Amino acid sequence: MKIEVWSDYVCPFCYIGKRRLEEALRSTRLADQAEVEFKAFQLDPNTPEDSDQSMVEGLAKKYGVSQQEAERMVENVAEQAKTVGLLYNSKEMKVSNTFNAHRLAKLAKQEGKAAEVTERLMQAHFIDAEAIGKKDVLIGIAEEAGISNSRVLQTLDTDEFRDDVNRDIAEAGQLGIQGVPFFVINRKYAISGAQPAAVFEEAVRKAAQEEGMQPSFQVLGDDEEEGVCKDDNCSI
């Protein structure tokens, strides 16, 4: 089962939607049979890369509302994030240009580290309140995932993966995707927004049934094998 997710690392509902998809894959016991690929989308490509502006200040300026109104907007989403176990650092979150973060994610995919880097980028923005548009922050995230500094600099100091990111964004436009998160399952089913986990469960079950996939066993008891015989070798 192939699940493509158009997402942006500063989209609060994208992190919530990610958690709900993960919950659905766990509850249906189909996680080990699903290939999840995150694709690039930019909510605001005009954000400066070196911005230190808080998210609250950015929203107030963008929508022409007061600081207090912007704070309420952020807090309302933070309350929804709590329902999936995410504690957003609402007051400290930074406005960030995510283009280089998306390029880093493409490098991470090439290095076999896509899942770790995708999660860490979202955590960095929403939980740790790091400015993920800045090169040093991205280098630190990549290093945690086991990607060498030299390899990251090779990407960030050149145009590497720029076309890949732009291709994702263009494809979103071709598919009529106007907002994120947007989930596409087997290029047949689409889910727009951070829908309840039950919506994801229904979609993945339907796709799995069509592919003849069976849920993996739910193993009960201790992880250690006891009372098991393998040929003439029995564990007591």
Buried (B, 14 or more C-beta within 10 A) or exposed (E): BEBBBBBBBBBBBBBBBBBBBBBBBEBBBBBEBBEBBBBBBBEEEEBEEEBEBBBBBBBBEEEEBEEEEBBEBBEEBBEBBEEBEBEBBBEEBBBBBBBBBBBBBBBBBBBEBBBBBBBBBBBBBBBBBBBBBBBEBBBBBBEEBEBEEEBBBEBBEEEBBBEBBBBBBEBBEEBEBEBBBBBBBBEEBBBBBBBEBEBBBBBBBBBBEEEEBEBEEEEEEEEEEEEEEEEEEEEE
